[in-house]
């Protein structure tokens, strides 16, 4: 179990590093920068725009507008992209079920996970896994 937790945290870190590298080249509003930090630290939890705005003591709509201007997508879209990136790694490298992966990456249920996954990747998590079978898989410890 501990090995899986470390693997999950490693994947989360790699995903955040990719997004961080893309964004660091831009000059952005400090609220947006802090929002990105909060998302990176909590992407696998059930976070929302409202909870981020509360942490920053800023109006939710205003924060959303700033984020859209600086990053080019909504906060929710950004969070989902990070979660789906992590889930792609988990689908291709572990034996976790779709439900387990959806919980690990912060979705409320597997249906919302599958819908977001298909919206971003164009295919369902099950089909993605079938296409990636055997590529560096790690067995789930019982």
C-alpha positions, 0 to 999 in steps of 0.5 A: 500500500505504501508503495502505491501511495508513493507512486500516486504522489510521484505522479501528482508531482510530475503532473503539477510540474508540467503545468507549473512549467507552462505557466511560470513563463507568464506574468500573472496576477498574484491571486492566480498564482496563489490559486495555482498553488492551492490547486497543485496542493489539493487537486486530489481532494474535492476542491471547488472554486468557492473553497479556493476563493474563500481561502484567498478572501476574494470574490469567486466571480472575480477570481474566476475572471482573473484566472480565465484572463491569465491561464486561458481556461476556467478554474474547474477546467484546469483542476479537471485537466490535472486530475485527468492527467494523473488518472491517465497515469494511474489507469495505465500503471496500476490495477485500481478500479475506475471507481478507486481512481476517481476517488483518488484524484478527487472526483465525487463519483465515478460517473462525473469522473468518466464524463470529465475523462471523456470530455478531455481525452475523447475516450472513456477511462475503460477504453483508455486502459484497454489501449494502454494494457501492459505498459508499465503496470503496477499490481495493486497490493492486497 
